[in-house]
């Protein structure tokens, strides 16, 4: 479904400032009948003027889908951190089937619907690739990496 996304523009991705939230089992309002989902949430201030926030929501596979809940997630985070918010959806590579790890910008339209643009990976022949590659080299490791204890906590939560 999201494999053929248009690449994002690096101009819309702010430099990261301080990490202000790291919640491995963040409960978010779900767009599905489940009521709520669970994801890994990290929020940074942005190193911009005026200061904003960048939030990365990592799919954990627990309960509802981040994709199905993107509009509700953005609304909840915007209430807490303000409307100057960039939301990224991080999808780790599936362990049980073939697929790639992805990182997408989620933008919310006036009607509340979500739109995704691909940050990473992007095709090398795309004119936006070089800018996105530079942004990922500077900030991507903070977004796509997980703390060493994260997998242990997942196992503890499941068991």
N, C-alpha and C positions, 0 to 999 in steps of 0.2 A: 504494500500500500504506500509506504513512504520512501521507497527506494529511489524514485525518480524526482526527488525534490529539487527545486531550483536552489542553487547555492546562495547563501546569505551574503551580505556585503560586510566586509571587515569594518567599514566605517560605522556600522550600527552596533559594533561590539566594543564596549568600553574597556579600558585597562582596569584590572582588579586592584582594589585597595585591601582593607583589613577584612579578614574572615570574622563575621559577627554571629553566625549561627552554623552549627554542625549537628544535625539531628538524624542519627541513623535510622530511626523508626518513626518518622514524622507521619502523623495521621492527617489525611486531607479529605475534604468533602468529595464524595464520588459522584460522577455523572451516571453511574450504574445503580442498579437496585441494591447493591451491597451496602450503601449508606456511607462508607468511608473506605479509603485505601491506605496503604502504607508505602512510603518511599523514603529514600535518603535525601534529605534537604540540606543544602549548604547555601549560605547567603554571604556575599561580600559587599562592602561599600565599593563604589566605583571611584577611581582616581580621576574624576572629572569635576568641572565647575559648570553648573551646580552639581553637588554630590547626589548620586542615586544609589541604586542597589542592583546587583546581578544575583539572581537565584538559579541554582542548578538543582533540578529534581531528577534523581536517579531511580529508574524503575527497579523494583526489587522482586517483582513477580508475586507479591503478596496481595491478595484480594483484588481490588479494582485496578483498571489500567490508567496510567498517567495520561495516556493519549485521550481516552474517553472523558477524562476529568479536567483537561487543560484549562478550560474557561473558568471553572470553579476554583482551581488552584491559583490561577492568576488573580482572580478577585480577592481571594483570602490573603495572598501575599501583598497585593497592592493596598489592602486595608491596613496591614501591619507595617509595611515598609514605605508606603507612599506610591504615587502613580509613576514616578520616575524609576521604573522597574524593567529590567531585561530578564526574561524567563527563558532558561535553557532546559530542554528535555534531554537527558542522557539515558541512552539505552545500551546497557552492557551487551557484549556478544553472548548469544545463548550458549549455555554449556551443553545442552542436550540435543542441539541441532545446528545446522549450518547457518551462518549469518554473521554480519559484521557489527562491531560496536559503532554507535552513531551519536552525534550531538547535533541538536536542532534548536534554532530560535523559535519560540512560540510567540506569535503576535495575535492579539485579540481584536477582531473587527468591531465596528460600531454595533452590530447586531449580536455581539457576544460569541460569535463563532471563532474558532481557533484556526490559524493558518501557520504552517511550518515552513521554514527554510533551512536548508542543510548547512551546518558549519563544518562538520567533519564526518567522514572523509568527503572530499570533493574531487571531481575529475581534474587531472593535471592540465588538460587542455582548456579548461574553463577560465575566462579572463579574471575571475574573482579568486581563483585558487591561490595565487601567490600571497595576496593579502590575508586570506584565511589561514594559510600555512604559517605566516609570521605571527598572527594572533595566537594560534594554537601553540607555537613554539614558546611564546612568552607566557601564556596563561593556561593552556590546555591541560598540562599535567596536574594543576590544582583541581581541575574540574573532573577529569575522567579517572583520576587515581582515587583509591579508597584507603583509609587508614588500615594498618596491618591488623588491628583488632576487629575490623568490620566483619570479616567472615566468621570469626569466632562468635561474635555477638549474634549473627544471623543463626548460627547453629544452636546457640543457647536459647534464642527466642523460639525456634521451631521445636526444640526438644523439650 
